[in-house]
Amino acid sequence: MRRVLHDLKIMILANLWIVPVVAGLVWALFQFVAPPPPMSASMATGTQGGAYRVFAERLRGELAKEGFELNLVPTSGSRDNLQRLLAGEPEVQIALVQSGLERQLPPAERAHLKSLGAIYQEPLWLFHRREVSLDRIADLLPLRLGLGGAGSGTRAASDAILEANGIAAERYPHSWQSSGGSKAARALMAGELDAAFFVGPAENALVRQLAAHPQIALAHFRRAAAYAARLPFFNQVTVGEGLLDLASNAPDRDVVTLAPVATLVVNDEFNPGLVPLFLAASREVMRNGTLLDAAGTFPSAEPRTFELHRDAEHFYDKGLPILQRYLPFRIASLADRYIILLIPLIVVMIPLLKAVGPIYQWRIRARIYRWYKYLRETDRKLHAGSLPAELENEIQRLERLEDELAAVEVPLSYSNELYELHMHLRYVIERLRALQQRRRDIPEQEGSSVVPTPDRS
């Protein structure tokens, strides 16, 4: 067992070269692999108590289950959300934006924004006093009309409807007001306005209050199909009888209206790795649907307003990444990057690992073969007859080498080669000793061969 551990130690020491190589490869690959996404982001939410804020708070709750922190930034509405997304140093990375507002942006600004998909429908409601008769949009011209607050999504939607009817902004009557939200609702219920536009989901408290008011009626968009065909950011929506308020049976008949969609929009600062997380959380928020949206309908890639984010398109086509289906987001996102890192590392490591065996053999044998250099030099001198007359120094040098060789450690499987070197070294030493002995014997033989000449005198 001790011998096995010893051989293993030798093998490890002989292959330590691979450690800096692997470390260098890992470092280089980390330079090209994107870091894991941050675990926090900021979202523009619209006004306090509005539908955007309600959705954002529910979304924050779902994201918190994954340990993600979503900071909510109140704004004045969709247009303000767009401006914050496009700021030079944006404080937000994601926002809800009403479809249709993208038409007001120049192409250069639109290129910096991407859609994660539609989240829910937010219908355009045209409420009016019951004593007012409305059949077509042109009937609004003599009325006191609330268009929606300046810069609001409601104003953008009402402007689009009026423009489609040939009523340009410069032709708006003086009786039309840039008023929306609760202010316009109070004026309408008090009789200070004849009609007003509102945008919001059917669950919105203000919409339900207006629908239940005995002196307020909901306009029917008889030509909704024509509007939807010309303005693709609008959907045609049927509001069933009693849908808004069963107690007062509001509306008192099926009503058709138009609905833009609330769209999740991100800017260049939004980390692409967060796309599946946000869409999965949005799907959970909208799991039960709304009064107008069936369960499982949203989020949806359609209708498309801004260009759909590439990772969002993958989510709608394939669903969540495989690891995120079974692991918490943080762990899955790290694992994704390690897998990406591992693949090229394996590709590079395969030839390196194949080289481990030959390099190990070469390094172990190099411990043995380098001693043959001295034997070869001695052997060449021996054959060339160039060894000095005094061979003792050469013999002592080789014997010192023999002592050094005794301290060389090699694995058991290479011991035969080490012992062969011992034999070869001893063989050369013996040859040198034999040569040394012959050179000693020659003078003696020469001395003994002199025979005294007899004296013949």
C-alpha positions as CSV (number, residue, x, y, z in Angstrom):
1,M,0.0,0.0,0.0
2,R,2.9,2.3,0.9
3,R,4.5,1.6,-2.4
4,V,1.3,2.4,-4.3
5,L,0.9,5.7,-2.5
6,H,4.5,6.5,-3.3
7,D,4.0,5.7,-7.0
8,L,0.9,7.9,-7.0
9,K,2.8,10.7,-5.4
10,I,5.4,10.5,-8.1
11,M,2.7,10.5,-10.8
12,I,1.1,13.6,-9.4
13,L,4.4,15.4,-9.1
14,A,5.3,14.5,-12.6
15,N,2.0,15.9,-13.9
16,L,1.8,19.1,-11.9
17,W,2.3,21.0,-15.2
18,I,-1.4,20.5,-15.9
19,V,-2.5,22.6,-12.9
20,P,-1.3,26.0,-14.3
21,V,-2.5,25.1,-17.7
22,V,-6.0,24.3,-16.5
23,A,-6.0,27.4,-14.3
24,G,-5.1,29.5,-17.3
25,L,-7.8,28.0,-19.4
26,V,-10.5,28.6,-16.8
27,W,-9.4,32.2,-16.4
28,A,-9.4,32.8,-20.1
29,L,-12.9,31.2,-20.5
30,F,-14.2,33.3,-17.6
31,Q,-13.2,36.4,-19.5
32,F,-15.7,35.4,-22.3
33,V,-18.5,34.0,-20.2
34,A,-21.1,36.6,-19.0
35,P,-21.3,37.0,-15.3
36,P,-24.5,35.7,-13.6
37,P,-27.4,38.2,-13.7
38,P,-27.9,40.6,-10.8
39,M,-30.5,39.7,-8.2
40,S,-32.2,43.1,-8.2
41,A,-33.7,45.5,-10.7
42,S,-35.9,48.6,-10.8
43,M,-39.3,48.9,-12.4
44,A,-41.4,52.0,-13.3
45,T,-44.9,51.3,-12.0
46,G,-47.2,54.2,-12.8
47,T,-49.4,56.1,-10.3
48,Q,-49.9,54.8,-6.8
49,G,-53.1,52.6,-6.7
50,G,-53.1,52.3,-10.5
51,A,-53.3,49.0,-12.4
52,Y,-49.6,49.1,-13.2
53,R,-48.7,49.5,-9.6
54,V,-51.0,46.6,-8.6
55,F,-49.4,44.3,-11.1
56,A,-45.9,45.4,-10.1
57,E,-46.5,44.7,-6.5
58,R,-47.8,41.2,-7.3
59,L,-44.8,40.7,-9.6
60,R,-42.4,41.8,-6.8
61,G,-44.0,39.2,-4.5
62,E,-43.4,36.4,-7.0
63,L,-39.9,37.4,-7.7
64,A,-39.1,37.6,-3.9
65,K,-39.8,33.8,-3.8
66,E,-36.7,33.4,-5.9
67,G,-34.7,35.8,-3.7
68,F,-34.9,38.5,-6.3
69,E,-35.4,42.1,-5.2
70,L,-37.6,44.3,-7.4
71,N,-37.6,48.0,-6.6
72,L,-40.7,49.9,-7.6
73,V,-40.4,53.4,-8.9
74,P,-43.7,55.4,-9.0
75,T,-44.3,57.4,-12.2
76,S,-47.2,59.4,-13.8
77,G,-48.0,56.7,-16.4
78,S,-46.9,55.0,-19.6
79,R,-45.4,58.0,-21.3
80,D,-43.3,58.8,-18.2
81,N,-42.3,55.1,-18.1
82,L,-40.9,55.4,-21.6
83,Q,-39.0,58.5,-20.8
84,R,-37.4,56.9,-17.8
85,L,-36.4,53.8,-19.8
86,L,-34.7,56.1,-22.4
87,A,-33.0,58.4,-19.9
88,G,-29.2,58.8,-20.4
89,E,-28.5,57.0,-17.1
90,P,-31.8,55.2,-16.5
91,E,-32.8,54.5,-12.9
92,V,-35.2,51.7,-14.1
93,Q,-34.6,48.8,-16.4
94,I,-38.1,47.6,-16.9
95,A,-41.6,49.1,-17.1
96,L,-45.2,48.5,-18.1
97,V,-46.1,50.5,-21.3
98,Q,-49.4,50.8,-23.0
99,S,-49.3,49.5,-26.6
100,G,-49.6,52.3,-29.2
101,L,-47.1,54.6,-27.5
102,E,-44.3,53.1,-29.4
103,R,-45.6,54.9,-32.5
104,Q,-44.6,58.2,-31.0
105,L,-40.9,57.3,-30.7
106,P,-38.3,57.8,-33.4
107,P,-36.7,54.7,-34.7
108,A,-33.4,55.5,-33.0
109,E,-35.1,55.5,-29.5
110,R,-37.2,52.4,-30.3
111,A,-34.0,50.5,-31.1
112,H,-33.0,50.7,-27.4
113,L,-36.2,49.1,-26.1
114,K,-37.4,45.5,-26.3
115,S,-40.7,43.9,-25.4
116,L,-41.0,40.9,-23.1
117,G,-44.6,40.5,-24.3
118,A,-48.2,41.6,-23.5
119,I,-49.2,41.2,-19.9
120,Y,-52.9,42.0,-19.9
121,Q,-55.6,43.9,-21.8
122,E,-56.4,47.4,-20.5
123,P,-59.6,48.4,-22.4
124,L,-60.4,51.9,-23.6
125,W,-63.7,52.9,-21.9
126,L,-65.8,55.8,-23.3
127,F,-68.3,56.7,-20.6
128,H,-71.0,59.3,-21.2
129,R,-74.0,60.8,-19.5
130,R,-77.2,58.8,-20.2
131,E,-79.0,61.9,-21.7
132,V,-76.3,62.1,-24.4
133,S,-76.8,60.1,-27.5
134,L,-73.6,58.7,-29.0
135,D,-73.6,56.7,-32.2
136,R,-70.3,57.7,-33.8
137,I,-67.1,59.4,-32.7
138,A,-68.1,62.5,-34.6
139,D,-71.0,62.9,-32.1
140,L,-68.5,63.9,-29.5
141,L,-67.6,67.2,-31.3
142,P,-70.2,69.4,-29.5
143,L,-69.8,67.7,-26.1
144,R,-67.7,68.5,-23.1
145,L,-65.2,65.7,-23.4
146,G,-62.4,64.5,-21.1
147,L,-59.5,63.3,-23.4
148,G,-57.3,61.9,-20.7
149,G,-54.4,63.6,-18.9
150,A,-51.7,65.2,-21.0
151,G,-49.0,62.7,-21.7
152,S,-51.1,59.8,-20.4
153,G,-51.8,56.5,-22.1
154,T,-55.5,57.4,-22.1
155,R,-54.7,60.5,-24.1
156,A,-52.6,58.6,-26.5
157,A,-55.4,56.1,-27.1
158,S,-58.1,58.7,-27.5
159,D,-55.9,60.7,-29.9
160,A,-55.5,57.6,-32.0
161,I,-59.3,57.0,-32.1
162,L,-60.0,60.6,-33.0
163,E,-57.3,60.7,-35.6
164,A,-58.7,57.6,-37.3
165,N,-61.9,59.5,-37.6
166,G,-60.2,62.4,-39.3
167,I,-60.3,64.6,-36.2
168,A,-56.8,66.1,-35.8
169,A,-55.6,67.6,-32.6
170,E,-55.6,71.1,-33.9
171,R,-59.3,70.7,-34.6
172,Y,-60.3,69.7,-31.1
173,P,-63.1,71.9,-29.7
174,H,-62.4,74.2,-26.8
175,S,-64.9,72.2,-24.7
176,W,-62.6,69.2,-24.8
177,Q,-60.3,69.0,-21.8
178,S,-57.0,67.2,-21.1
179,S,-58.5,65.6,-18.1
180,G,-58.4,62.0,-17.0
181,G,-58.4,59.6,-14.1
182,S,-60.3,60.3,-10.9
183,K,-60.6,64.0,-11.8
184,A,-62.4,63.3,-15.0
185,A,-64.6,60.7,-13.3
186,R,-65.7,63.1,-10.6
187,A,-66.5,65.8,-13.3
188,L,-68.5,63.2,-15.3
189,M,-70.5,62.1,-12.4
190,A,-71.2,65.7,-11.3
191,G,-72.4,66.6,-14.8
192,E,-69.4,68.9,-15.5
193,L,-68.4,66.6,-18.4
194,D,-70.6,64.9,-21.0
195,A,-68.2,62.1,-21.8
196,A,-64.7,61.0,-21.0
197,F,-62.2,58.4,-22.0
198,F,-60.5,56.0,-19.5
199,V,-58.0,53.2,-19.9
200,G,-57.8,50.4,-17.3
201,P,-58.6,46.8,-16.6
202,A,-62.2,45.8,-15.9
203,E,-61.3,45.2,-12.3
204,N,-60.3,48.9,-11.8
205,A,-62.3,50.4,-9.0
206,L,-62.9,53.7,-10.9
207,V,-64.2,51.9,-14.0
208,R,-66.6,49.8,-11.9
209,Q,-67.8,52.9,-10.1
210,L,-68.6,54.7,-13.3
211,A,-70.2,51.6,-14.7
212,A,-72.5,51.3,-11.7
213,H,-73.5,55.0,-11.7
214,P,-77.2,55.3,-12.7
215,Q,-76.6,58.4,-14.8
216,I,-73.5,57.1,-16.7
217,A,-73.6,54.7,-19.7
218,L,-70.8,52.9,-21.5
219,A,-70.4,53.6,-25.2
220,H,-70.5,50.8,-27.7
221,F,-67.9,50.8,-30.4
222,R,-70.0,49.5,-33.3
223,R,-67.1,49.8,-35.7
224,A,-64.5,48.1,-33.4
225,A,-63.4,45.7,-36.1
226,A,-62.6,48.6,-38.4
227,Y,-60.5,50.3,-35.7
228,A,-58.6,47.2,-34.9
229,A,-57.8,46.6,-38.5
230,R,-56.3,50.1,-38.8
231,L,-54.8,50.4,-35.4
232,P,-53.2,47.0,-34.7
233,F,-52.2,47.8,-31.1
234,F,-55.9,47.7,-30.3
235,N,-57.8,44.5,-29.7
236,Q,-61.6,44.1,-30.1
237,V,-63.1,43.2,-26.8
238,T,-66.7,42.2,-25.9
239,V,-67.8,43.3,-22.4
240,G,-70.6,41.0,-21.5
241,E,-73.8,42.2,-19.9
242,G,-73.3,42.7,-16.1
243,L,-69.6,42.0,-16.3
244,L,-68.5,45.2,-14.6
245,D,-71.2,45.2,-11.9
246,L,-73.7,42.4,-11.5
247,A,-75.8,44.2,-8.9
248,S,-76.6,47.1,-11.2
249,N,-76.3,45.0,-14.3
250,A,-73.6,47.2,-15.8
251,P,-73.3,47.3,-18.7
252,D,-77.0,46.5,-19.4
253,R,-76.1,44.8,-22.7
254,D,-73.1,43.3,-24.4
255,V,-70.8,46.2,-25.3
256,V,-67.8,46.1,-27.7
257,T,-64.9,48.3,-27.0
258,L,-61.2,48.5,-27.9
259,A,-58.3,47.5,-25.8
260,P,-54.6,48.3,-25.9
261,V,-52.4,45.9,-24.0
262,A,-50.0,46.6,-21.1
263,T,-46.6,45.5,-22.3
264,L,-43.4,44.7,-20.4
265,V,-40.7,46.8,-21.9
266,V,-37.0,46.7,-21.1
267,N,-34.0,48.9,-22.0
268,D,-30.4,48.1,-22.8
269,E,-29.6,48.0,-19.0
270,F,-31.8,45.0,-18.4
271,N,-29.8,41.8,-18.1
272,P,-31.0,39.2,-20.7
273,G,-30.5,36.4,-18.1
274,L,-33.5,37.8,-16.2
275,V,-36.0,37.4,-19.0
276,P,-37.2,33.9,-18.2
277,L,-37.4,34.8,-14.5
278,F,-39.6,37.8,-15.1
279,L,-41.8,36.1,-17.6
280,A,-42.3,33.0,-15.4
281,A,-43.2,35.3,-12.5
282,S,-45.6,37.3,-14.8
283,R,-47.2,34.0,-15.9
284,E,-47.8,33.1,-12.2
285,V,-49.3,36.6,-11.5
286,M,-51.7,36.2,-14.5
287,R,-52.3,32.5,-13.9
288,N,-56.0,33.0,-13.1
289,G,-56.6,35.6,-15.8
290,T,-58.8,38.6,-15.4
291,L,-62.5,39.5,-16.1
292,L,-61.6,39.9,-19.8
293,D,-58.6,37.6,-20.1
294,A,-59.0,33.9,-19.9
295,A,-56.6,32.0,-17.6
296,G,-53.3,31.2,-19.2
297,T,-53.7,33.8,-22.0
298,F,-51.0,36.2,-20.8
299,P,-48.1,36.9,-20.9
300,S,-48.2,36.6,-24.7
301,A,-45.8,37.4,-27.5
302,E,-48.8,39.0,-29.4
303,P,-49.6,41.7,-30.2
304,R,-46.1,42.8,-31.0
305,T,-45.4,46.5,-30.4
306,F,-41.7,46.9,-29.7
307,E,-39.3,44.3,-31.1
308,L,-39.7,41.1,-29.1
309,H,-36.6,40.3,-27.0
310,R,-34.7,37.3,-28.3
311,D,-34.8,35.5,-24.9
312,A,-38.5,36.3,-24.6
313,E,-39.1,34.7,-28.0
314,H,-37.3,31.6,-26.8
315,F,-39.4,31.5,-23.7
316,Y,-42.7,31.6,-25.7
317,D,-41.4,28.9,-28.0
318,K,-39.6,26.5,-25.6
319,G,-40.7,27.6,-22.1
320,L,-38.3,28.0,-19.2
321,P,-34.6,26.8,-19.6
322,I,-34.3,23.2,-18.5
323,L,-32.4,23.9,-15.3
324,Q,-34.7,26.6,-14.2
325,R,-37.6,24.2,-14.3
326,Y,-36.1,22.2,-11.5
327,L,-33.7,24.4,-9.7
328,P,-34.0,27.8,-8.0
329,F,-33.2,30.7,-10.4
330,R,-29.9,31.6,-8.7
331,I,-28.5,28.1,-8.8
332,A,-29.8,27.4,-12.3
333,S,-28.3,30.6,-13.7
334,L,-24.9,29.8,-12.2
335,A,-25.1,26.2,-13.5
336,D,-26.0,27.4,-17.0
337,R,-22.8,29.5,-17.0
338,Y,-20.7,26.7,-15.6
339,I,-22.0,24.3,-18.3
340,I,-21.1,26.9,-20.9
341,L,-17.7,27.1,-19.3
342,L,-17.3,23.4,-19.1
343,I,-18.0,22.5,-22.7
344,P,-15.0,24.4,-24.2
345,L,-12.9,23.4,-21.3
346,I,-13.6,19.7,-22.0
347,V,-12.8,20.2,-25.7
348,V,-9.4,21.7,-24.8
349,M,-8.8,19.2,-22.0
350,I,-9.3,16.0,-24.0
351,P,-6.0,16.4,-26.0
352,L,-4.2,17.6,-22.8
353,L,-5.4,14.5,-20.9
354,K,-4.3,12.3,-23.8
355,A,-0.9,13.8,-23.5
356,V,-0.7,13.1,-19.8
357,G,0.4,9.5,-20.3
358,P,3.1,10.0,-22.9
359,I,4.4,13.1,-21.0
360,Y,4.4,11.1,-17.7
361,Q,6.4,8.3,-19.3
362,W,8.8,10.7,-20.9
363,R,9.4,12.5,-17.6
364,I,9.9,9.3,-15.6
365,R,12.2,7.9,-18.2
366,A,14.1,11.2,-18.4
367,R,15.1,10.6,-14.9
368,I,16.8,7.4,-16.0
369,Y,17.9,8.3,-19.6
370,R,19.8,11.5,-18.7
371,W,22.4,9.3,-16.9
372,Y,23.1,7.5,-20.2
373,K,24.7,10.8,-21.4
374,Y,27.7,10.2,-19.2
375,L,27.9,6.5,-20.2
376,R,27.8,7.5,-23.9
377,E,30.5,10.1,-23.5
378,T,32.7,7.6,-21.6
379,D,32.0,4.9,-24.2
380,R,33.0,7.2,-27.1
381,K,36.2,8.1,-25.4
382,L,36.9,4.5,-24.7
383,H,36.5,3.5,-28.3
384,A,38.4,6.5,-29.6
385,G,41.2,5.8,-27.3
386,S,41.1,9.3,-26.0
387,L,40.7,8.5,-22.3
388,P,43.6,9.8,-20.2
389,A,46.3,7.5,-19.1
390,E,45.2,7.9,-15.6
391,L,41.7,6.3,-15.5
392,E,41.1,6.5,-11.8
393,N,39.4,9.9,-12.0
394,E,37.0,8.7,-14.6
395,I,36.2,5.6,-12.7
396,Q,35.6,7.6,-9.5
397,R,33.3,10.0,-11.4
398,L,31.2,7.0,-12.7
399,E,31.1,5.5,-9.2
400,R,29.8,8.8,-7.8
401,L,27.2,8.7,-10.5
402,E,26.3,5.2,-9.4
403,D,25.8,6.5,-5.8
404,E,23.6,9.3,-7.1
405,L,21.6,6.9,-9.2
406,A,20.8,4.9,-6.1
407,A,18.8,7.8,-4.8
408,V,16.6,8.2,-7.9
409,E,13.0,7.2,-7.3
410,V,10.8,5.9,-10.0
411,P,7.4,4.0,-10.0
412,L,7.6,0.2,-9.6
413,S,6.6,-0.3,-13.2
414,Y,9.8,1.5,-14.4
415,S,12.2,-0.2,-12.0
416,N,13.4,-2.6,-14.7
417,E,14.8,0.4,-16.7
418,L,16.5,1.8,-13.6
419,Y,18.1,-1.6,-12.9
420,E,19.3,-1.9,-16.5
421,L,20.9,1.5,-16.1
422,H,22.7,0.2,-12.9
423,M,23.9,-2.8,-14.9
424,H,25.1,-0.6,-17.8
425,L,26.9,1.8,-15.5
426,R,28.6,-1.1,-13.6
427,Y,29.5,-2.6,-17.0
428,V,31.3,0.6,-18.1
429,I,33.1,0.9,-14.7
430,E,34.3,-2.7,-15.1
431,R,35.6,-2.1,-18.6
432,L,37.5,1.0,-17.4
433,R,38.9,-1.0,-14.5
434,A,40.0,-3.8,-16.9
435,L,41.6,-1.2,-19.1
436,Q,43.3,0.3,-16.1
437,Q,44.6,-3.1,-15.1
438,R,45.9,-3.8,-18.6
439,R,47.8,-0.6,-18.6
440,R,49.4,-1.5,-15.3
441,D,50.3,-4.9,-16.5
442,I,52.0,-3.8,-19.7
443,P,55.1,-2.2,-18.0
444,E,55.5,-5.3,-15.8
445,Q,55.3,-7.5,-18.8
446,E,57.8,-5.4,-20.6
447,G,60.1,-5.5,-17.6
448,S,59.9,-9.2,-17.2
449,S,60.6,-9.9,-20.9
450,V,64.2,-8.5,-20.7
451,V,66.7,-11.5,-20.7
452,P,70.3,-10.8,-19.7
453,T,72.7,-11.4,-22.5
454,P,75.4,-14.0,-21.6
455,D,78.8,-12.8,-21.3
456,R,80.7,-14.4,-24.2
457,S,84.1,-12.9,-23.4
